[in-house]
Amino acid sequence: MLLTLCFTHKKPTIGVNLYLDLGLIDVETCEPLPDAWLTIWACNATGTYSGYTGINPDTVSVLDGWSTREDGTTDDETFLRGTSKTNEAGIAEFLTIFPGYYDSRTTHIHVTVQFNVTGDDTSYSDAAIQHIGQLSFPEELINSVYKLAPTTTLNSEDSVYKVAMADGYSAMISTELLGETLADGLIGYITIGVNKSAAAIATTGTQVNVQGYLPTVSLASGAQAAANTNDLAQGYRANGMKKV
């Protein structure tokens, strides 16, 4: 299995290593989905996203001395972002870290799924994806990693988590210790149901559901429109960050 590293940046990424195994299953056939491109991204251990290092994770506002570009980014960093193709069993594996958190959000990892990628197999084709979502962790594990940090947003307090866990769905990542303690790292795994024939989700412009408001399903046209409307109403833009 190809292991994709999510440490592609100039500075070391500090945190608990997480080997993340993501499996895809076709919701129409219940068969594994090979040759699908998975992309994940998350904030670092202190709550900062690459591309947005000029944003204060405690307030989600621009830090002194920084400014935002037209697309909302502040820099060209790419740490903790990675893309990998599923194998014949529909599984892709990433090496990342257990993410931190930022104001008003619980711990989560963003994920997208796309088929028919062209070119050099590293970029999206037709500016569209078939699935977008966010993955969560058990509260007790979060508390262990953060050592009961008092400012953590709990799963029960997070708006996206509530949607992800509704109606029998689950966005929870199962985890096991790699060694004797958390310091040795973690392995996480989850199977994601994807509707390969779902209406594609646009990834350009401002009408984009990158926050993943309905994160456990492949969005049909109606659900996509509702999610986009909700995101825009809450002031979200690229990569789930709020406009500042």
C-alpha positions as CSV (number, residue, x, y, z in Angstrom):
1,M,0.0,0.0,0.0
2,L,1.3,3.5,-0.9
3,L,1.8,5.6,2.2
4,T,1.2,9.3,1.6
5,L,3.1,11.6,3.9
6,C,1.4,14.9,4.9
7,F,4.6,16.6,6.1
8,T,5.4,18.5,2.9
9,H,6.7,21.8,4.2
10,K,9.8,23.5,5.4
11,K,9.4,23.2,9.2
12,P,9.0,20.1,11.3
13,T,5.5,19.2,12.3
14,I,5.2,18.5,16.0
15,G,2.5,16.2,17.4
16,V,1.4,12.6,17.8
17,N,1.9,10.6,14.6
18,L,-1.3,9.2,13.1
19,Y,-1.3,6.5,10.4
20,L,-4.7,7.0,8.9
21,D,-6.3,4.3,6.9
22,L,-9.3,5.4,4.8
23,G,-11.5,2.8,3.1
24,L,-14.1,3.7,0.4
25,I,-17.2,1.6,-0.4
26,D,-19.7,2.2,-3.2
27,V,-23.1,2.9,-1.6
28,E,-24.8,1.7,-4.7
29,T,-23.0,-1.7,-5.0
30,C,-21.5,-2.2,-1.5
31,E,-18.2,-3.0,-3.3
32,P,-14.8,-1.4,-2.5
33,L,-13.9,1.7,-4.6
34,P,-10.4,1.3,-6.1
35,D,-8.5,4.0,-8.1
36,A,-10.3,6.9,-6.3
37,W,-8.3,9.9,-5.2
38,L,-8.5,10.8,-1.5
39,T,-7.4,14.2,-0.3
40,I,-7.1,15.0,3.4
41,W,-6.1,18.2,5.3
42,A,-6.1,19.3,8.9
43,C,-4.7,21.9,11.2
44,N,-1.5,21.3,13.1
45,A,-1.3,20.6,16.8
46,T,-1.8,24.2,17.7
47,G,-4.8,24.7,15.5
48,T,-3.2,26.3,12.4
49,Y,-3.9,25.3,8.8
50,S,-1.2,25.5,6.1
51,G,-2.1,28.4,3.8
52,Y,-3.6,30.2,6.8
53,T,-0.7,30.5,9.2
54,G,-1.5,34.2,9.5
55,I,-4.9,33.4,11.1
56,N,-5.1,33.2,14.9
57,P,-6.6,29.9,15.8
58,D,-8.0,31.2,19.1
59,T,-10.0,33.9,17.4
60,V,-10.1,32.9,13.7
61,S,-9.0,36.5,12.9
62,V,-5.9,37.8,11.1
63,L,-2.8,38.2,13.2
64,D,-1.0,41.5,13.4
65,G,1.3,42.0,10.5
66,W,-0.5,39.6,8.2
67,S,-3.1,40.2,5.5
68,T,-5.4,37.8,3.5
69,R,-5.4,37.3,-0.2
70,E,-8.4,37.3,-2.4
71,D,-9.0,33.6,-1.8
72,G,-8.6,34.1,2.0
73,T,-5.2,32.5,2.3
74,T,-2.2,34.1,4.0
75,D,0.7,32.1,2.7
76,D,1.9,29.2,0.4
77,E,2.6,26.5,3.1
78,T,1.2,23.0,2.4
79,F,1.8,21.1,5.6
80,L,-0.7,18.4,6.7
81,R,-2.3,18.2,3.3
82,G,-2.0,15.1,1.1
83,T,-3.5,13.2,-1.8
84,S,-3.5,9.4,-2.4
85,K,-5.2,6.9,-4.6
86,T,-7.1,3.9,-3.2
87,N,-5.8,0.4,-3.9
88,E,-7.7,-2.6,-5.2
89,A,-9.3,-3.0,-1.8
90,G,-10.5,0.6,-1.8
91,I,-8.0,1.7,0.9
92,A,-5.5,4.5,1.1
93,E,-3.1,5.3,3.9
94,F,-1.7,8.6,5.1
95,L,0.9,9.5,7.7
96,T,-0.1,12.7,9.4
97,I,-0.5,13.9,13.0
98,F,-3.4,14.0,15.5
99,P,-4.8,17.5,14.7
100,G,-5.3,20.3,17.1
101,Y,-8.3,22.5,17.2
102,Y,-9.3,26.2,16.7
103,D,-12.0,28.5,18.0
104,S,-15.5,27.0,18.1
105,R,-14.5,23.7,16.4
106,T,-13.8,20.2,17.7
107,T,-10.9,18.1,16.5
108,H,-11.5,17.0,12.9
109,I,-9.9,16.0,9.6
110,H,-11.2,17.1,6.2
111,V,-11.6,14.6,3.4
112,T,-12.6,14.7,-0.3
113,V,-13.0,11.9,-2.9
114,Q,-12.7,12.3,-6.6
115,F,-12.7,10.0,-9.6
116,N,-11.4,10.3,-13.2
117,V,-8.4,12.4,-12.2
118,T,-6.4,13.4,-15.3
119,G,-2.9,14.8,-16.0
120,D,-0.2,14.0,-13.5
121,D,-2.6,12.4,-11.0
122,T,-2.0,15.1,-8.4
123,S,-4.8,17.6,-9.4
124,Y,-8.5,17.6,-9.6
125,S,-10.1,17.2,-13.1
126,D,-13.1,19.2,-14.1
127,A,-12.9,21.2,-10.9
128,A,-15.4,18.8,-9.2
129,I,-15.4,16.1,-6.5
130,Q,-17.9,13.4,-5.7
131,H,-17.7,13.4,-1.9
132,I,-16.6,15.8,0.8
133,G,-16.7,15.4,4.6
134,Q,-15.1,15.7,8.0
135,L,-13.9,12.9,10.3
136,S,-13.9,13.0,14.1
137,F,-12.3,11.2,17.0
138,P,-13.7,9.8,20.3
139,E,-13.9,12.4,23.1
140,E,-11.8,10.3,25.5
141,L,-9.0,10.0,23.0
142,I,-9.1,13.8,22.4
143,N,-8.8,14.4,26.1
144,S,-5.9,12.1,26.4
145,V,-4.0,13.7,23.6
146,Y,-4.7,17.2,24.8
147,K,-4.3,16.4,28.5
148,L,-7.7,17.8,29.2
149,A,-7.0,21.2,27.7
150,P,-9.7,23.5,29.2
151,T,-10.5,25.4,25.9
152,T,-11.2,22.3,23.8
153,T,-14.5,22.4,21.9
154,L,-16.3,19.2,22.7
155,N,-17.9,16.9,20.1
156,S,-21.3,17.6,21.7
157,E,-20.7,21.3,21.2
158,D,-19.7,21.2,17.6
159,S,-22.3,21.9,14.9
160,V,-20.8,19.8,12.1
161,Y,-20.2,16.8,14.4
162,K,-24.0,16.7,15.3
163,V,-24.9,16.5,11.6
164,A,-22.3,13.9,10.9
165,M,-23.6,11.6,13.6
166,A,-27.3,12.0,12.8
167,D,-29.7,9.5,11.2
168,G,-27.5,6.5,11.9
169,Y,-24.4,7.9,10.2
170,S,-21.0,8.0,11.8
171,A,-17.9,10.0,11.0
172,M,-15.9,8.6,13.9
173,I,-12.4,7.4,13.3
174,S,-11.5,4.2,15.2
175,T,-8.0,4.3,16.6
176,E,-5.4,2.1,18.3
177,L,-2.0,2.8,19.9
178,L,1.0,1.9,17.8
179,G,3.0,1.2,20.9
180,E,2.6,1.4,24.7
181,T,1.8,5.1,24.9
182,L,0.3,7.9,22.8
183,A,3.9,9.2,22.3
184,D,4.5,6.1,20.1
185,G,1.7,7.3,17.7
186,L,-1.7,6.1,16.6
187,I,-3.3,4.2,13.7
188,G,-6.7,5.3,12.7
189,Y,-9.2,3.7,10.3
190,I,-12.7,4.3,8.9
191,T,-14.7,3.2,5.9
192,I,-16.5,6.0,4.0
193,G,-19.6,5.3,1.8
194,V,-19.4,7.2,-1.5
195,N,-22.0,7.6,-4.2
196,K,-19.8,7.5,-7.3
197,S,-22.6,8.7,-9.5
198,A,-23.6,11.6,-7.2
199,A,-23.8,15.1,-8.5
200,A,-20.3,16.5,-8.6
201,I,-19.4,19.3,-6.2
202,A,-17.8,22.4,-7.6
203,T,-14.5,23.3,-6.1
204,T,-13.9,26.7,-7.7
205,G,-15.3,30.1,-6.8
206,T,-17.1,31.0,-3.6
207,Q,-20.0,28.5,-4.0
208,V,-18.1,25.6,-2.5
209,N,-19.0,23.4,0.3
210,V,-15.5,22.9,1.6
211,Q,-16.6,23.1,5.2
212,G,-18.5,19.9,4.6
213,Y,-21.7,20.7,6.5
214,L,-23.2,17.4,5.5
215,P,-20.0,15.4,5.9
216,T,-21.1,11.8,6.0
217,V,-22.8,11.6,2.6
218,S,-22.0,12.3,-1.1
219,L,-24.1,15.3,-1.8
220,A,-26.9,15.3,-4.3
221,S,-27.7,18.6,-6.0
222,G,-30.4,19.7,-3.5
223,A,-28.2,18.8,-0.4
224,Q,-25.2,20.6,-2.0
225,A,-27.2,23.8,-2.5
226,A,-28.5,23.7,1.1
227,A,-25.0,23.1,2.4
228,N,-23.5,25.9,0.4
229,T,-26.3,28.3,1.6
230,N,-25.6,27.3,5.2
231,D,-21.8,27.8,4.8
232,L,-22.2,31.2,3.1
233,A,-24.6,32.3,5.8
234,Q,-22.1,31.5,8.5
235,G,-19.4,33.3,6.6
236,Y,-17.3,30.3,5.6
237,R,-15.0,30.2,2.6
238,A,-12.1,28.1,1.3
239,N,-10.9,25.3,3.6
240,G,-13.6,25.9,6.2
241,M,-12.1,29.1,7.5
242,K,-14.3,32.1,8.1
243,K,-14.0,35.3,6.2
244,V,-12.1,38.0,8.1
